[in-house]
Amino acid sequence: MADSVVEVLVAEDQEEAGNDMENILFLDIETVPEAPSFEHLDDRWKKLWTHKAKRLTKNDETPEELYPRAGIYAEFGKIICISVGFLTESNDNREFRVKSFYGNDEAELLTGFCDLLIQNYYSKTHFLCAHNGKEFDFPYLCRRILVNQIDMPDILDLAGKKPWDVKHLDTMQLWKFGDFKSYTSLDLLATLFNISSPKDDIDGSMIYDIYYQDQNLERIKNYCQVDVVTLASVFLRMNNKGSLTDKEIIKV
């Protein structure tokens, strides 16, 4: 099938999602390196990270100095928080319910998240939405699910699916409108649409220290939930709908 036809079919999915917001699960993940520091790795993992670090260094940083960045790679990191949100609408009332799976046990939080998807979100009728999700959140989730030997939810699984059967929405990709410009942050889009910034307290670069030094998972969870609310508001604005208000947000 020609690429142009594929693009039309994918666009139709996006339009369908925009018309029925209740079928979308908005999500965001927070990740950290698997170990507190390079020194905590065994010899095999030290060798593997050293090899990876050689490809990442720009100013002759050592593997130890680069290790805080290991969390962005699913092979060297782990998920510590998944926040999700979904819209419900009845009459003129709209609510956005937010829930988080978080903790030190990655297998436990992933199992809870996967159970939610398997029981409530189906690839033929529902969508998952994340910012830069196709590059980061979705593949990261799939890789860590495999590492932890958890059953893969069908809505996440890409195996054997045609592009138009993959119900993954990405606000960064939607904003590109087909161009190939560089990364556009969620914070930038929020500012553009006059939505409260998700980075008022912390930003992603601080997660490593807050987790391993401050041991403050609650702060990370709250940050992740704000990102999900911002994500949903940006998606709503992209579909000519009003962004979320504080009274519409319910944390469960």
N, C-alpha and C positions, 0 to 999 in steps of 0.2 A: 504494500500500500504506500502511496506517495507520502512524503513527509508533510506536504501541505494538507492532505486529508487527515493525517494523524493530528496535526495542530488544530484543525477544526473540531475533531472529536474531543480532544482534551479541553478546548475552549468551551464546548457544550457542557462538559462535566462541571467546569468552573461556574458557568452560568446557572446550572442546576443547583449547585451548592449555594450560590448567592441568593437564589429564590427560596431556598428552604434551609435557613440557618440552623434549625434544630437538628439537622443530620450531620453537623460538623462537630468533631472533637478538637478543640484547640489545645496545643501542648507545647511545653518547653522543658528542656532538661538541663541539669547542672552536673558537671563532671570534674573530677580531680585525678591526679596521678594515682596509680594503684598503691604506691608506697609513700610514706611521708617525705622521703628524700632519696637521692641516688645511693647513699651509703646503706640504706635498708634493703637494697636489691641483692639477690644472690648473684654469683659470678656470671651465670648464663644471661640473666636479664641485664646486667651491667654491660656485657658485651653487645647485646642487641640494641640497647639504648645509645651506647657510644657510637655504633654504626649509624643509627638514625640521626643522632645529633650532628654528625659530620655534614649531613645534607641540610641541616637547619641553620647552622652557624653563619652569621654575617660579619661579626666582629671578633672572631676567634674566641667565642665563649666556650667554656669547658662543658662536658656532658653534665657535670654537677650543676653548673649555672643554668643550663637549659632545662633541667629536669622539671621545674614547675610547669613547663608547657606540655609535659607528657599527657596531661589530662585531656587534651583535645584529640588525642589519637586513641581509638577504641582498643588497640592492641596493648597500649601501655596505661590506660586509664580505667576508671570505673564511674558509674552513675551513682550520685548520692541523692538526687532529687528529680522527680518527674511531677510537674504540675499540669493539671488538665482543667479545662473549663468547657461548659456547653450552655447554649442558650435555650430557654423555654419562653414561649409567648402564648398568652391567652387573652383574648379581647384586646385591651390597650395596655396590658401589663407585660413587662419583659423582665426576665431574670437571667443572670449569668452565674451559674454555680461553679465554684472552684474547689478542687480537691488536690491534695498532694500525696504522693508516695515518696517517703524519704527516710533516710537512716544510714547506718554504717554497713548494713547487710544488703549488698546489691542484689543478691538472688531473691531475697524476701521482697524487696520493693518492686523488682521486675515481675515477680510472680503475681503480686497484687495488681499491677498495671495490666499484665497480659490477661488475667482473669476478667478485668473490666472490658477489654477489647473483645475477647472471645464471647462474652455473654451479651454484650450490648451494641457492638459496632461491626457491621458486616460490609464486605467489600462491594457488594452489589447496590447497597442503599445508603452507605454512609461515607464520610470523608474525614481524613486527618489533616490538620493545618498547623504549620509551624513557620517561623521566619528563618530562611536559609535551611529549611527542613530537609530538602532533597540533597543538600551537600553535607549536612551535619546530623541533625536530630534523628531522622529516619534510618540512615545507614548505621549510625552509632548504636541506636536501640537494637537493630537486628543483629549486629555483631555481638553485643553483650548478651543478648538473649541466647545466642548459640553458645557462647563461652560458658554460660551458666546452665546449659542443658535444659532449657525451658521450651515448652511447645510454642512454636511461632504462630501468633495470631494471623489469620488469613489476610486481614486488612493491611498488615505490615509486609507480608510476604510478596516478593516480586517474582519468584520463580515461576517461569512458564507463562507469565501474564503479558498481554499486549500493552503498549503504552496507555491506551485509552481505558484499560481495565484497572490501572493503578490509581486509586482514589486519594492521592496525596496532593494537597494544596500548599503552595509556598508563597508567602506574601512578597518575598524578595523577587522571585521569578515573575509573579504577576505584575510587579511594579516595572520590570524591565520592558514589558510590552514587545518582547521579541528582540531587543537589542542585546549587545554583549558588553555593556559597561561594567565597571568594577562593582565591588560589594557595596550595597546600600544598607546601612544599619537600621534596626528597628527604632532606635532613638531618633534618627534623622527623619524617618517617616512619621513618627509620633509628633515631632516638632512641626513638620510640614502641615500636618492635619490638625494642629493645635490641640493635641492630646497630651495630658500630663506625662512628663518624662519618666520612664521606668528606671532611670539611672540616678535618681536623687540621693539614694542611700549608698549603694555600692555598684560596682560594675564587674563584668566577668573576670577581669584580670585580678580581682581581689579574692576570688573564691578559694584559691589554694591556701592563702594565709588564714582566712576566716575558718576554714575547715580544719586544717592541721595545727595551726597555732592557737587560734581563739576557741576552737572546738564549739562553734556556735551554729549548729544545724538549723535552729529556728530562724536565724537571720537569713540564711541561705534560702530556706523554704519561702519566707516572706518575699524575698527578692524574686524568686522564681514565679510566684503567684502574680506579682505585679507585672512581670513580663507577659504572662498569659492574658491578663486583662488588657494590656496594651496591644498585644497581638490581635485579640478579638476586635478591639476598637478600630484598629487600622484596617482590618478586613471589612468591617461594617462600613467604614468611610469609603473604601474602594468600591463598595456596592451601593453607594448613595444612600446610606442609612446613617442614623445618628450614632455617635460613639457612646460607650457605656457611661452611666452616671454612678456615683458612689452608692446610691440607694438600690440600684439594680444588681449589685454584686453581693453574692451570698457565699461565704466560705464554709465548707462542710468537711 
